[in-house]
Amino acid sequence: MKIDGSVALVTGANRGLGRVFARMLVSRGAAKVYGAARDPAAVTEPGVTPIALDITDAERVAQVAAQCTDVSLLVNNAGVLRYSTFTGAPNLEAARQEMETNYFGTLSMCRAFAPVLAANGGGAIVNMLSVTSFYTNPFDASYGASKAAAWSLTNGVRLELHHQGTLVVAVHAGFIDTDMAALTNAPKVSPESVAQQVFDAVEADQVEVLADERTRTIKAELSRDQELIYPAVQEFWDSAIQGRS
Ligand SMILES: NC(=O)c1ccc[n+]([C@@H]2O[C@H](COP(=O)([O-])OP(=O)(O)OC[C@H]3O[C@@H](n4cnc5c(N)ncnc54)[C@H](OP(=O)(O)O)[C@@H]3O)[C@@H](O)[C@H]2O)c1
């Protein structure tokens, strides 16, 4: 589908990658861009229409879908990362928040907007996933589980909405230079590079974006993950634990 003339809605549009998604949609000629955020006053990009939305609030999600009936491009960008291990976290609070936001929030948005997109000719859904959809890293273990669930969701929604002509794009990335990755000095891809690849993919009817070299390598190694991926992750984690003790 063409970005030019489309009507887009971006979740988490107040900062980070979501803000860049919204800005780029305006610059690529979208006719209207709804910038959804928990605090709509924080959506300040020129040309973007703020809208209040917490994606974990199913009632509000339904209201927004009923209000924004012109949407043809849904960008499920909002997400949360709590840097939480499976067995070392003090309780399930972080894991539940990540699953509620990254999986159930995205699911809720897909369900609410599927009929809207159908009514507008099919359109497209972009789901912002992660390289951690593909493998577990103890540093962000429960986040990875939520992104793996969202990857499965994305593949399923694509199958289910094929008949109505909706393109469903899975976007996987390693570290992106936003607040979420501020704690690490590892190499990061710019949010502008991710957004550009995403909208190029939407225009080219591509179902997957692997946004950086590390993500492309990990995806290519998946069929031999226990041999090619997990030994290095284990070594890194073991040395991190030793460094702490
Ligand atoms: N940065 C990375 O390294 C990286 C890598 C791969 C994938 N991703 C994914 O890319 C997406 C964007 O992340 P980012 O890097 O821009 O992170 P960020 O700078 O932390 O921004 C996260 C955005 O999500 C919003 N959000 C969180 N929970 C929400 C909720 N319940 N309802 C509505 N909005 C909510 C935040 O709103 P508030 O301002 O209200 O908190 C904020 O706008 C996320 O899905 C993330 O998992 C990020």
The ligand as a Gaussian input file, in Angstrom:
#p B3LYP/6-31G(d) Opt

LIG

0 1
 N       14.740000       0.557000      21.800000
 C       15.067000      -0.675000      21.486000
 O       16.229000      -1.096000      21.649000
 C       14.058000      -1.591000      20.848000
 C       14.514000      -2.717000      20.153000
 C       13.591000      -3.582000      19.538000
 C       12.243000      -3.304000      19.638000
 N       11.813000      -2.204000      20.327000
 C       10.379000      -1.965000      20.405000
 O       10.090000      -0.756000      19.716000
 C        8.901000      -0.166000      20.259000
 C        9.177000       1.292000      20.613000
 O       10.125000       1.321000      21.662000
 P       11.071000       2.577000      21.941000
 O       12.443000       2.130000      21.714000
 O       10.572000       3.789000      21.283000
 O       10.839000       2.643000      23.538000
 P       10.564000       3.869000      24.498000
 O       11.433000       4.998000      24.111000
 O       10.661000       3.306000      25.861000
 O        9.033000       4.248000      24.169000
 C        8.009000       3.330000      24.473000
 C        6.700000       3.947000      24.030000
 O        5.649000       3.010000      24.302000
 C        4.651000       3.703000      25.070000
 N        3.879000       2.804000      25.925000
 C        4.319000       1.927000      26.849000
 N        3.294000       1.312000      27.444000
 C        2.157000       1.808000      26.865000
 C        0.772000       1.573000      27.039000
 N        0.318000       0.690000      27.950000
 N       -0.107000       2.252000      26.251000
 C        0.329000       3.144000      25.343000
 N        1.637000       3.434000      25.149000
 C        2.534000       2.770000      25.904000
 C        5.434000       4.720000      25.880000
 O        4.553000       5.683000      26.418000
 P        4.886000       6.498000      27.796000
 O        5.723000       7.670000      27.405000
 O        3.531000       6.851000      28.309000
 O        5.632000       5.539000      28.692000
 C        6.369000       5.229000      24.796000
 O        5.697000       6.125000      23.950000
 C        8.526000      -1.035000      21.485000
 O        7.535000      -1.961000      21.104000
 C        9.816000      -1.762000      21.791000
 O        9.603000      -2.969000      22.488000
 C       12.686000      -1.333000      20.915000

